[in-house]
Amino acid sequence: MIESASLTVTGMKCGGCENIVTAKLKGMDGVKSAVASSKDKAVKVEFDATKTSLKVIVQAITETGYTVFDDN
């Protein structure tokens, strides 16, 4: 089952930050797409809920050094 989530992520300052978060998420099993925006302080992600969870995705973003607020 494909789910989508919009997360508020603080600490991203530039395109490099966006790339770090996007690469981390796209490398995860079950993540179908990920778009990070430092301007909007947001990450939008689509994932297969049978392979990963929003909790695991949030943890992965946190591990890259950014703070996540779940808007869902």
C-alpha positions, 0 to 999 in steps of 0.5 A, a space after each residue: 500500500 503506497 502512502 504519502 506524507 508531508 513532513 516539516 524539517 528544520 535545519 536544511 539551509 541549501 540544496 546540499 542539505 536537500 540532496 543529503 535528505 533526498 539521497 538518504 530516503 531514496 536509498 531506503 527500501 520501500 521509499 518510492 519518491 522523496 522531495 526535500 525543500 529547504 525553502 519550504 522546510 519540507 520533505 514530501 515522501 511516498 512509500 510502500 507501507 508494507 516495506 517501511 513506516 513513517 517512523 523509520 523515515 522520520 528516524 532516517 531524516 533525524 539521523 542526517 542531522 535535521 529536526 522533523 515535525 510530523 504534519 500528518 
